[in-house]
Structures are given as C-alpha cells and as structure tokens.
Amino acid sequence: MNLLVIGATGTLGRQIVRRALDEGHEVTCLVRTPRAATFLREWGASLVKGDLREPPTLKLALEGNTVVIDAATVRATDSLSIHEVDWEGKVALIQAAKAAGIQRYVFISILGSEKYPQVPLMDIKHCTELFLQESGLNYTILRPCGFFQGLIGQYAIPILEKQSVWVMDEASPTAYMDTQDIAKFAVNALSHSETERKTYDLAGPQTWSPEQLVELCEKFADQDAKVTRMSMRLLKGGQKWLDSSNGVGILQIA
Ligand SMILES: NC(=O)c1ccc[n+]([C@@H]2O[C@H](COP(=O)([O-])OP(=O)(O)OC[C@H]3O[C@@H](n4cnc5c(N)ncnc54)[C@H](OP(=O)(O)O)[C@@H]3O)[C@@H](O)[C@H]2O)c1
C-alpha cells in the first residue's frame, strides 16, 4: 500500500514508518524540516515538505497515496497552540484526505480522551475522533495509553544525570506501552478489514505510579533520585487563576 505518515519524526511516528517499511509498504512522510528527517529517507521512505497549518501542502502530500496514518501532535517546544495543530490542522487533513479519496485513515488519539473535557488536548482528541467518524472516511482510531519511551526523558535521564525528577502528588497510576507495539497495531490494522470504522483502546497490562517509576529507574541506575514534588491542587489553583486572568500571567510552582 502507499502510505502517508504525518508526525513521522515523532516518538511513535518513526516506529510506524519503520514497521510499515519492514512490512513492504511504500511510505511517504509529510515533514516540516526535511533536514531533520534524513534518517527516514535513509530507511527508504520518501519525504514531502509540508505542515498541518498549510492545507495546500497536505493536498500535494496526499497525491498517489491510499492510506493516511496520523501520529502528529503539537510540540511542547513550538509556538503553535494545541488548537492550531491538533484541531485546525487535523480538520484540514481529514477534509483533504476525504477530497483525495483516501481509502483508510488511521488516527492516533489518547486513551480516555472523552473523560477529561477540561484538559484541552484530551478534549480536542475526542472532538477529532467524532469529526473523523462523521467524515465518511474509512477510519481506524487507536487510543493508546502513555509511551514507555516518554519516561526516558522524564525519569531515566534526570536520575542518571543526578537532576531533579518532578513528581505530581496524587497522580493516578498510568499504563504504558512500547511505541513499537503501538506501531504494529497501526500498520497491521491496514491488512485487517474488521478494523475498519472501529476504535480501539490500547494499554499495557499494568499501571505504574510515579513513585514506582522512580523506584524502577533508581534500581537500574543504581542511585537515588532527587525528587521534587508538585501539588496537583496548587497547579489547579494556578490554572483557575490563569483562566480568570484570560491566560495572561505567569504560573509559579513553589
Ligand atoms: N506521548 C505519549 O505518551 C502519548 C500517549 C498517548 C497518545 N499519544 C498520541 O500519539 C501521537 C504521537 O505522539 P508522540 O509523543 O510520538 O509525538 P511527538 O514525539 O511529540 O511528535 C510529534 C510529531 O508531530 C509533528 N508535528 C507537530 N506539529 C506539526 C505540524 N504543524 N505539521 C506537521 N507535523 C507536525 C512533529 O514534527 P516535527 O518533528 O517537525 O516537530 C512530530 O513528527 C500523538 O497523536 C499523541 O497525542 C501520545
């Protein structure tokens, strides 16, 4: 199949590209910065320069493809908002895919997105799921739990480098999966017609509290972590204050 992968330079997106190439698919990646994506070309994928914020680039990238796998999301380091990338950008992509006659659209959402309308990314993911379901496209929605790979930067590296690890008080235990396993689901769905117009929750068998993750990393690093605790109540109070000040302000965590 001819696949267009959006978010191909990301933690999950690159695993999807790797898996799709290994399965013999022709893979095109829509990338914002081709220079930073040469590894994808070296693996055997084609690169098309584009941006979810620029609809004409989406039309061009879709040409010659029958499948879209969307694993993109706003980068925390970008100046763009969640609304601009994960809502406006995705609406433009879904509309362009429909117009291009795409036969299968795989969307990576987040586990439990419908349960947290107060969290902007979760709310937008849920709205995008609904928009895609009503688009008339032949979709598969995957709703993964947390990524194990994300824990490397959050816990493992700070502990190895003797930096502080930030831990939220009262955080609920979370399930995690390896992105290679999620990529397998995304690519295998393409050859299973029973996954068409279906939504799947993807989660590992176990949940982990931040304390358990710190303990695990301490064991592997063979050193104690410096843990800095953040209060959920303080963060919520800060969010209310930001909301009441129209988002203009600086949130300080004591
Ligand atoms: N991380 C988690 O624990 C987790 C858990 C559940 C679900 N998810 C979902 O899984 C998916 C993949 O997450 P991830 O952590 O792998 O993402 P990531 O590593 O942050 O990568 C984001 C990708 O989106 C691309 N992107 C950002 N803005 C773009 C734009 N305007 N136009 C085109 N591409 C753009 C980035 O490209 P550049 O390289 O150019 O920045 C990058 O390839 C997302 O939908 C996310 O919501 C993540």
The ligand as an SDF file (V2000), in Angstrom:
LIG
                    3D

 48 52  0  0  0  0  0  0  0  0999 V2000
    3.4420   10.6840   24.2060 N   0  0  0  0  0  0  0  0  0  0  0  0
    2.5080    9.9330   24.8080 C   0  0  0  0  0  0  0  0  0  0  0  0
    2.6920    9.3940   25.9220 O   0  0  0  0  0  0  0  0  0  0  0  0
    1.1820    9.6940   24.1060 C   0  0  0  0  0  0  0  0  0  0  0  0
    0.2100    8.8940   24.7380 C   0  0  0  0  0  0  0  0  0  0  0  0
   -0.9790    8.6240   24.0580 C   0  0  0  0  0  0  0  0  0  0  0  0
   -1.2110    9.1430   22.7900 C   0  0  0  0  0  0  0  0  0  0  0  0
   -0.2540    9.9580   22.2240 N   0  0  0  0  0  0  0  0  0  0  0  0
   -0.5200   10.4550   20.8570 C   0  0  0  0  0  0  0  0  0  0  0  0
    0.3310    9.7410   19.9750 O   0  0  0  0  0  0  0  0  0  0  0  0
    0.6810   10.5660   18.8540 C   0  0  0  0  0  0  0  0  0  0  0  0
    2.1980   10.6230   18.7250 C   0  0  0  0  0  0  0  0  0  0  0  0
    2.7410   11.2250   19.8960 O   0  0  0  0  0  0  0  0  0  0  0  0
    4.3230   11.4040   20.0550 P   0  0  0  0  0  0  0  0  0  0  0  0
    4.6170   11.5480   21.5160 O   0  0  0  0  0  0  0  0  0  0  0  0
    5.0040   10.3490   19.2490 O   0  0  0  0  0  0  0  0  0  0  0  0
    4.5260   12.8310   19.3550 O   0  0  0  0  0  0  0  0  0  0  0  0
    5.8990   13.6670   19.2630 P   0  0  0  0  0  0  0  0  0  0  0  0
    7.0630   12.8070   19.5270 O   0  0  0  0  0  0  0  0  0  0  0  0
    5.7130   14.9140   20.0780 O   0  0  0  0  0  0  0  0  0  0  0  0
    5.9330   14.0820   17.7110 O   0  0  0  0  0  0  0  0  0  0  0  0
    5.0110   14.9810   17.1820 C   0  0  0  0  0  0  0  0  0  0  0  0
    5.0770   14.8760   15.6660 C   0  0  0  0  0  0  0  0  0  0  0  0
    4.1050   15.7820   15.1120 O   0  0  0  0  0  0  0  0  0  0  0  0
    4.7660   16.5910   14.1400 C   0  0  0  0  0  0  0  0  0  0  0  0
    4.1320   17.8990   14.0400 N   0  0  0  0  0  0  0  0  0  0  0  0
    3.9600   18.8320   15.0200 C   0  0  0  0  0  0  0  0  0  0  0  0
    3.3690   19.9380   14.5390 N   0  0  0  0  0  0  0  0  0  0  0  0
    3.1800   19.7110   13.2150 C   0  0  0  0  0  0  0  0  0  0  0  0
    2.6440   20.4900   12.1650 C   0  0  0  0  0  0  0  0  0  0  0  0
    2.1980   21.7310   12.3690 N   0  0  0  0  0  0  0  0  0  0  0  0
    2.6010   19.9590   10.9190 N   0  0  0  0  0  0  0  0  0  0  0  0
    3.0690   18.7050   10.6960 C   0  0  0  0  0  0  0  0  0  0  0  0
    3.6040   17.9120   11.6450 N   0  0  0  0  0  0  0  0  0  0  0  0
    3.6630   18.4230   12.8970 C   0  0  0  0  0  0  0  0  0  0  0  0
    6.1980   16.7200   14.6470 C   0  0  0  0  0  0  0  0  0  0  0  0
    7.0400   17.1320   13.6010 O   0  0  0  0  0  0  0  0  0  0  0  0
    8.4170   17.9690   13.8890 P   0  0  0  0  0  0  0  0  0  0  0  0
    9.4840   16.9380   14.0460 O   0  0  0  0  0  0  0  0  0  0  0  0
    8.5610   18.8230   12.6840 O   0  0  0  0  0  0  0  0  0  0  0  0
    8.2070   18.7780   15.1550 O   0  0  0  0  0  0  0  0  0  0  0  0
    6.4430   15.2770   15.0940 C   0  0  0  0  0  0  0  0  0  0  0  0
    6.7400   14.4570   13.9890 O   0  0  0  0  0  0  0  0  0  0  0  0
    0.0410   11.9270   19.1110 C   0  0  0  0  0  0  0  0  0  0  0  0
   -1.1940   11.9710   18.4500 O   0  0  0  0  0  0  0  0  0  0  0  0
   -0.1740   11.9270   20.6230 C   0  0  0  0  0  0  0  0  0  0  0  0
   -1.2350   12.7720   21.0160 O   0  0  0  0  0  0  0  0  0  0  0  0
    0.9270   10.2400   22.8310 C   0  0  0  0  0  0  0  0  0  0  0  0
  1  2  1  0
  2  3  2  0
  2  4  1  0
  4  5  1  0
  4 48  2  0
  5  6  2  0
  6  7  1  0
  7  8  2  0
  8  9  1  0
  8 48  1  0
  9 10  1  0
  9 46  1  0
 10 11  1  0
 11 12  1  0
 11 44  1  0
 12 13  1  0
 13 14  1  0
 14 15  2  0
 14 16  1  0
 14 17  1  0
 17 18  1  0
 18 19  2  0
 18 20  1  0
 18 21  1  0
 21 22  1  0
 22 23  1  0
 23 24  1  0
 23 42  1  0
 24 25  1  0
 25 26  1  0
 25 36  1  0
 26 27  1  0
 26 35  1  0
 27 28  2  0
 28 29  1  0
 29 30  1  0
 29 35  2  0
 30 31  1  0
 30 32  2  0
 32 33  1  0
 33 34  2  0
 34 35  1  0
 36 37  1  0
 36 42  1  0
 37 38  1  0
 38 39  2  0
 38 40  1  0
 38 41  1  0
 42 43  1  0
 44 45  1  0
 44 46  1  0
 46 47  1  0
M  CHG  2   8   1  16  -1
M  END
$$$$
